[in-house]
Amino acid sequence: MKSVIYHAFSQKEAKEYDLQQPGAQRAEAFVRAFLKRSMPHVSQRACEDQLQRKAVVLEYFTRRKQKEKKKSKGLSARQRRSLRLFDIKPEQQRYSLFLPLHKLWKQYIRDLCNGLKPDTQPQMIQAKLLKADLHGALISVTKSKCPSYVGVTGILLQETKYVFKIITKEDRLKVIPKLNCVFTIEVDGFVSCIYGSKFQLRSSERSARKFKVRGTIDL
């Protein structure tokens, strides 16, 4: 009795009365049509067999690993020396040319020490100078195992791990080794001593270095 009262519309009746097919039937029809278009060489029976037994991967892309860009390496120390990048030309070796650099350095030290006042602790200034950039400082050699170095005074132009390059008032470029030398730096009346033998570091390395306080240090 139920089958007489309720029955599914045929496709002809659905078109005649402008009715849509149920969702499940529409989905099944779409899947069959899609598989037929996507895999024309596979029979309908084989498709139905695969759908009933296992999942079918319709499309799969493998992600290609992106190659990491290698960072371009800078010039080595040997290449920089061969290119003579840090050499100061003779026409540029003039004391007056670097006086503005010295003024900038003095202002840099004042800002670093929060102002050099008469009541400022010398130990604090010494600690700041040990880690500060000394390019532009007025530096003097007070002690050395080589007597010819003693008394040399000038503006520091370049600092490497083992030497100071200083331009004197006579427009002469002096290369002073740090080893076995004691240097003094004067800023607004404050004088600090630097023992070169314990100062054999690059300026970039000194900022992270902890210096120990010692009573006496030999050359």
C-alpha positions as CSV (number, residue, x, y, z in Angstrom):
1,M,0.0,0.0,0.0
2,K,2.9,2.3,0.9
3,S,4.6,1.8,-2.4
4,V,1.4,2.7,-4.2
5,I,1.0,6.0,-2.3
6,Y,4.7,7.0,-2.2
7,H,7.0,6.4,-5.2
8,A,10.0,8.3,-6.6
9,F,9.5,10.5,-9.6
10,S,11.2,9.5,-12.8
11,Q,13.5,11.9,-14.6
12,K,10.8,12.6,-17.2
13,E,8.3,13.4,-14.4
14,A,10.9,15.6,-12.6
15,K,11.5,17.6,-15.7
16,E,7.8,17.9,-16.4
17,Y,7.0,19.2,-12.9
18,D,10.3,21.2,-12.6
19,L,11.5,19.2,-9.5
20,Q,15.1,18.6,-8.3
21,Q,16.5,15.2,-7.5
22,P,17.2,14.4,-3.9
23,G,20.7,15.4,-2.5
24,A,22.1,11.9,-2.3
25,Q,21.1,11.1,-5.9
26,R,22.5,14.3,-7.2
27,A,25.8,13.8,-5.5
28,E,26.0,10.2,-6.8
29,A,25.3,11.4,-10.3
30,F,27.9,14.1,-10.1
31,V,30.6,11.7,-8.8
32,R,29.8,9.2,-11.6
33,A,30.0,11.9,-14.3
34,F,33.2,13.4,-12.8
35,L,34.9,10.0,-12.7
36,K,33.9,9.2,-16.2
37,R,35.4,12.5,-17.4
38,S,38.6,12.1,-15.3
39,M,39.3,8.5,-16.0
40,P,37.8,7.7,-19.4
41,H,40.1,4.6,-19.9
42,V,38.6,2.9,-16.8
43,S,35.4,1.1,-17.0
44,Q,32.4,2.0,-14.9
45,R,32.4,-1.4,-13.2
46,A,36.1,-1.0,-12.2
47,C,35.3,2.5,-10.8
48,E,32.5,1.2,-8.7
49,D,34.6,-1.6,-7.4
50,Q,37.4,0.9,-6.3
51,L,34.8,3.2,-4.7
52,Q,33.3,0.4,-2.7
53,R,36.6,-1.1,-1.4
54,K,39.0,1.9,-0.8
55,A,39.4,5.6,-1.1
56,V,40.6,6.9,-4.4
57,V,43.1,9.8,-4.5
58,L,42.0,11.9,-7.4
59,E,45.0,14.3,-7.4
60,Y,48.1,14.6,-5.4
61,F,50.9,17.1,-5.6
62,T,54.3,16.7,-3.8
63,R,55.6,19.9,-2.3
64,R,59.1,20.6,-3.5
65,K,61.5,21.7,-0.9
66,Q,62.6,25.2,-1.4
67,K,66.4,25.5,-1.6
68,E,67.8,27.7,1.0
69,K,69.6,30.6,-0.5
70,K,73.2,30.6,0.4
71,K,74.4,33.8,2.0
72,S,77.1,35.4,0.1
73,K,80.3,35.3,2.1
74,G,82.3,38.5,2.5
75,L,85.9,39.0,1.7
76,S,88.4,37.1,3.7
77,A,91.2,38.8,5.6
78,R,93.7,37.8,2.9
79,Q,91.5,39.2,0.1
80,R,91.1,42.5,2.0
81,R,94.8,42.8,2.5
82,S,95.5,42.1,-1.2
83,L,93.0,44.7,-2.2
84,R,94.5,47.2,0.3
85,L,91.0,48.3,1.4
86,F,92.2,49.7,4.8
87,D,95.4,51.4,3.6
88,I,95.4,55.1,4.2
89,K,96.8,57.0,1.1
90,P,99.7,59.3,1.7
91,E,97.8,62.4,0.6
92,Q,95.2,61.6,3.3
93,Q,97.7,61.2,6.1
94,R,97.2,64.7,7.6
95,Y,96.5,65.4,11.3
96,S,94.2,68.3,10.6
97,L,92.0,66.1,8.4
98,F,91.1,63.9,11.4
99,L,90.5,66.6,14.0
100,P,86.7,66.5,13.4
101,L,86.8,62.7,14.1
102,H,88.5,63.4,17.4
103,K,85.8,66.0,18.3
104,L,83.1,63.4,17.5
105,W,84.8,60.8,19.6
106,K,85.0,63.1,22.6
107,Q,81.3,63.8,22.3
108,Y,80.6,60.1,22.0
109,I,82.6,59.4,25.2
110,R,80.7,62.2,27.1
111,D,77.4,60.6,26.1
112,L,78.6,57.2,27.0
113,C,79.6,58.3,30.5
114,N,76.5,60.4,31.0
115,G,78.6,63.5,31.1
116,L,82.1,63.8,32.4
117,K,81.6,65.7,35.6
118,P,84.3,66.4,38.3
119,D,82.6,64.0,40.7
120,T,82.4,61.1,38.2
121,Q,84.1,57.9,39.4
122,P,87.3,57.2,37.5
123,Q,86.7,53.5,37.7
124,M,83.4,53.9,35.8
125,I,85.2,55.9,33.1
126,Q,87.9,53.2,32.8
127,A,85.3,50.5,32.5
128,K,83.5,52.4,29.8
129,L,86.7,53.1,27.8
130,L,87.7,49.4,27.9
131,K,84.6,48.5,25.9
132,A,84.2,51.7,23.8
133,D,85.2,52.4,20.2
134,L,88.6,54.2,20.4
135,H,88.7,55.4,16.7
136,G,89.3,59.1,17.0
137,A,90.8,59.1,20.5
138,L,93.9,61.0,21.3
139,I,96.3,58.3,22.5
140,S,99.9,58.4,23.8
141,V,102.5,55.8,24.4
142,T,103.9,56.2,28.0
143,K,105.8,53.0,28.5
144,S,107.3,50.5,26.1
145,K,110.1,47.9,25.8
146,C,111.1,49.7,22.6
147,P,112.3,53.2,23.6
148,S,111.5,54.7,20.2
149,Y,107.7,54.3,20.8
150,V,107.7,56.2,24.1
151,G,106.2,59.7,23.7
152,V,104.4,59.0,20.4
153,T,101.1,60.9,20.5
154,G,98.3,61.2,18.0
155,I,94.8,60.4,16.9
156,L,93.9,56.8,16.6
157,L,92.9,56.0,13.0
158,Q,92.8,52.2,13.0
159,E,92.8,49.5,15.6
160,T,93.4,45.8,14.8
161,K,93.9,42.9,17.1
162,Y,97.6,43.6,17.6
163,V,98.4,47.2,16.6
164,F,97.2,50.8,16.8
165,K,97.6,53.1,13.8
166,I,98.2,56.7,14.9
167,I,98.5,59.9,13.0
168,T,100.8,62.4,14.7
169,K,100.8,66.2,14.6
170,E,103.7,66.0,12.2
171,D,101.4,64.2,9.7
172,R,103.2,60.9,10.2
173,L,101.4,57.6,10.3
174,K,102.8,55.4,13.2
175,V,102.0,51.7,13.6
176,I,102.4,50.9,17.3
177,P,102.1,47.2,18.5
178,K,100.0,46.7,21.6
179,L,102.4,44.1,23.0
180,N,104.8,45.4,25.6
181,C,103.3,48.9,25.5
182,V,101.3,51.1,27.9
183,F,99.0,53.7,26.4
184,T,97.1,56.7,28.0
185,I,93.9,58.3,26.8
186,E,92.9,61.7,28.1
187,V,89.3,63.0,28.0
188,D,88.3,66.3,29.6
189,G,91.0,65.9,32.3
190,F,90.4,62.2,33.0
191,V,93.4,60.1,32.1
192,S,93.1,56.3,31.6
193,C,95.8,53.8,31.1
194,I,95.6,50.8,28.8
195,Y,98.0,47.9,29.0
196,G,98.4,46.8,25.4
197,S,99.5,43.2,26.3
198,K,96.1,42.6,27.9
199,F,94.3,44.6,25.2
200,Q,95.0,42.3,22.2
201,L,91.4,42.1,21.0
202,R,89.5,43.5,18.1
203,S,87.2,46.4,18.9
204,S,84.2,44.3,18.1
205,E,85.3,41.6,20.6
206,R,86.0,44.0,23.4
207,S,82.3,45.0,23.8
208,A,81.5,41.5,25.1
209,R,84.7,40.9,27.0
210,K,84.9,41.0,30.8
211,F,88.1,42.6,32.0
212,K,89.4,41.6,35.4
213,V,90.8,44.2,37.9
214,R,94.5,43.5,38.6
215,G,96.8,45.2,41.1
216,T,100.0,45.3,39.0
217,I,100.6,44.3,35.4
218,D,104.0,43.8,33.9
219,L,104.9,44.9,30.4
